[in-house]
Amino acid sequence: MKRFFLFAYFAVAGSPTIAQIQYGTVGVVYYTKDKIVMATDSRGLVVGNTTPDDSVCKIAAPYGKVVFVSSHAMAYRNSGYFDLVQPWSNIEEIHRAYDTASPLFSTNHDRIVGTAIEWGKSISSHFQSLLLWHSEKVIDAARKGNGVLTRAMIGGLDDNGTLILLQAIITFQEGILANVSSTVQILNCPRSYCAIGEIEVEQEFVNLTSKRAKKEAKKWKLPKKSKPEDYDILRTMRLVELTIQYHGDDVGGRIDAVQMDRDGSVRWFAIKENCAKD
């Protein structure tokens, strides 16, 4: 009888139905020659679980050398002892990517690009393993993201004092037993704002395509006691707040925000207690 209970326990612990991909997010990036600002919500969801996790860390700044935000599928929680797919998170992997790439290059530019490429390769490898053992999880994540499994923005300071912004994307097409990782440089963001994840509300309020967006643009101003130099980071956070207000239940929680200036300094404006600054 004892053997039966042990078997039943391990069968449940290894069940692919418990294996979970955490997904969701809106990430808003403000990008100019003077600064890179990243802001995001804190909500993570899993299929079949109606209780959201509002403690998810989605922004990172490894060693204060790069700034990072990701969306769509953000983490994998394995189902227990017999799950051959190791757990991972996009945040953990950007730290590992920087540790791997930075010793290989002698310039800041190449370190930033190398970190973005290494992150894409690492996440792609994780999804490849997941595809082998839990293909339904990958297919479901790709369907939710319209072919995108996960997406990230990575920013940093070039050797000549120029801020650069890269986008890394992992995509998957049903029927093809592989996923594809690509990294491109973002030359500019329309009206200085780029967004990833649930971008519809952000686009509405940046491009003023509705009455409520135009009303917001006319009435919004800096909160009391805030500093004028915080305008851009507060406005970026406001776009996340509006997405939480108008989009739906798949975004929510506290807003984290970080800024990198053209001298390479990094300033966390808002961060949850459970999230690491570097």
N, C-alpha and C positions, 0 to 999 in steps of 0.2 A: 504493500500500500504506500509506504514511504517513497519507494522508487517511482511509483505512478505520479505522486505529487511533484517530485523533483522533475520528472519528465514534462509534466504539464507546465511547470513554471518556466523551464527553459524553452519550451515550444512557444509560449506566449512572449517571452523576452526576446526571442529571435524572430517573431512574426513581422513581416514587412508592413503590416497594417499599422504598427506602432512607429515605424521609422517615419520621420517627419522632415519636410523641407519648410523652413520658415521663410515667409515671403511678405511682400508689401512695401510701402514707403513712398514718400515724395522727397526728393532731394533737390534743393534749389541752389544754384551757383551764380554768384555775381562776379563777373570777370572783366577787369580792365587792366591797363598797363600799371596801375598803382596798387591793386589789391586783388586777392581772390577770397571771396567769402563763401562759405558752405553752411547751409542750414538744413535740418531734416527733422522729421517727426520721430517718435520712439516706438511705434507699434509694429509688432510682428504677429503674423497669423499662421496657423497651420490648417491644412485641409481636415475638416471634420471636427475641429475644436472651435467652439463658439466663444471661448474666453480668450480675449487678446492678451498678448504680453506687451505691456507698455514700458518695459525696462531695456529694450534693445538698444545697443550702441551701434550707430551706423556711420559715425564720422571718426576718423583717426588722423593723427599727425605724428608718425613714427620719428622719434628723435628731433622733432621740430624741423625736419628736412623736407617733408612732403605733406600735403593735405589730401584727404581721401574721403569720398562718400560713395556709397553704393545703393543699388535698388534691386527690385524684383526678388529672386531667390537669394537670401542673405546668409543662410546657415543650414546645416544638416545635422539633425540629432539622430544618432543611430538607435536601433531597437534593442540593444543589449549585447550580451556576451557572444551570441552566435551571428551577429550582424558583421559581415566581413568588410563593410564600408565604414571607414573611420569618420567620426564627426569632424566638422570644420565650420568656420565662419569666415565671411569676407574680411572682417576686421582682423582676425588672427592672421589670415594669409597675407594681408598687406604688410604687416610687420615682418613676417618671414620673408616675403619678397624683397623688402628693402635690405634685410640682413644678408640675403643671398646675392643680390645684385650690386650693392654698393662697393664691396671690395674689388669688383671686377673692372671698374671704370675709373678713369682719372679726372673726369669732368662732371660737373653738376648735371649738365644736360643729359649725358649718357647714363648717369645714375638714375635720373628721374624716368627716362624712357625705359631703361633696363628694368626698373622696379615695376613699371606698368606692364611690360611684356611678361616678366616673371610671374606677376600676380595672375595674369590671364592664363598662362600655361598651368599654374598650380590649380586654379579653380577649374579649368578645363579638364585636368587630370582627375580631379575629384568627381566631376560629373560623369566622366568616362567610366570610372569605377561604379558609380551609382547606376549608370545605364546597364552595366553588366548584371548587377544583382537586383536592382529595383527599377526596371525600365519604366514602369508605370509612373513612378515619381518624376522622372525626367520629362516624360511626355506631358504629364499634367502641368508641370512648371512651365514648359514651353508654350502650352496652350494659353495659360494665364498671361504670359508675356508676349503673345503674338509672335512666337518664334524666338524671343529673347529669354535666355535662362537668367542671366544677371548682367548688370551694367555698372560701370564705375567711372567716376571722374577723379583724376589724379593731377594735382598741381604742385608746382615748385618753382624755385628760382634758378634761372639759367646762369651760366658763367659770366655773361655780359650784363647782368643785372636785370634781365627781362623775365617777367613771370610767364610761365608756360602752363598750358592746361591740356591734358590728354584724356581721351575716352577709351576705355577698354570694354569690349562687349563679348559675351559668350552666347552663341546662338545654337539652335538645334532645329533640324527639320525632320519630321516624322518620316520613317522609311529609310533614313540614312543612319547607319550605325556609328555615328561619330558626331561630336560637336565641334564648333569652329570658334577660335579665339582671334580677335583682331584688335589692334590698337592704332588710333589715329590722333593727330594733334588737332585741337580746336583752335582755329585762328582767331575767331571772335564769337561772341554770343549776341544774338539779336537784342537790341536795346540793353545790352550788357548782361542779360539773364539767360542762363541755360538751365534746364531741369531734366531730371530723370525720374522714372517711376510713374506715378499718377500725375501727369503734367497738365491735364485739361484745364483745371481751375487756374493754375499758374499762368498758362498761356492766355486765358481769358483776361486776367487782371493786368498782365504785362502789356498786352496788345489792345486793351480797352475795347473789347468786342461786345460788351453788354452794358446795359444801363447801370447795373450794380457796380460794374468795374469802373465806369466813368464817375459814378458817385463816390466810390472809394478813393479814386485819384484826387478828387477835389477836396475831400474832407480829412484824409489821413495826414497826420503830422506827428512829429516826434513826441513820445510820451513825456510827461512832466519829469523834470530832474535828469533827463538824459542829455548826453553831450552831443553837440553838432557833428563831431567826427564819427559818431556811431550811427549816423543816418543810414548808410548803406547796409550795415549788418542788421539793423532793426527792420529796414524795409524788406530785406531778404527773409528774415524770420516771419514777417507779416504775411508774405506770400505762402509760407508753409502753414501759418495759422488759418489763412483763408481756405486753403485746401482741406484742412481738418474740418473747418466749419461747413463747407459746401460739398465736399466730394462724397463722403460715405464712411462706413465703419472700418474700412481697411487702412485708414490713416488715423493717427491720434496720439495721445500722450504728450509729454513735455517736448519742447523744441530745443535741440542742441545746435550750437553755432560756433564756428571758428573762422579766424581771418589770418591770412598771410599777407604781409605788406611787401612792397617792392625792395625793402632791405633784407628780406628773408625772415623777418621776425614773425612768430606765430602767437596769436592771442586768442585764447578761449573766452568767448563772451558768455556762453551758457553751456553747461555740461552736467549730466546727471551724476550723482554720487558714485554709481557703480561703474562708470566709464573711465577708462584711463586716458590721460592727456597726451601721452607719448608712447 
